[in-house]
Amino acid sequence: MTDGDRTAEADGIAASYEETDGERRLAFERVDADSGAATAAVAQNLEGYAMLKVRPTPAGDELERYYGFDMALDHVGELLGVPPHELPVPDAAADMGM
């Protein structure tokens, strides 16, 4: 995987994907001159079959769990204050969810 596969950016939102010892993590950050910064993350086990966990940060406490990637992105969009279709998703994270 290249860095281009692991990162994406659009409309002031940056997304990055990483794999840790136990999880796949997709982190989002929105920086807005008027409202400041906001972050959110989606995590899943390395095997890729467990429910997705939405967190305020990649290592933060779980806020909610979802079966579908689209449902997790809806929640991330709410946390960042943007429509979910505006969230950039790196290629490496496109297959997250059940």
Secondary structure, 3 states (H helix, E strand, C coil): CCHHHHEEEECCEEEEEEECCCEEEEEEEEEECCCEEEEEEEEEECCCCCCEEEECCCCCCCCEEECCHHHHHHHHHHHHCCCHHHCCCCHHHCCCCC
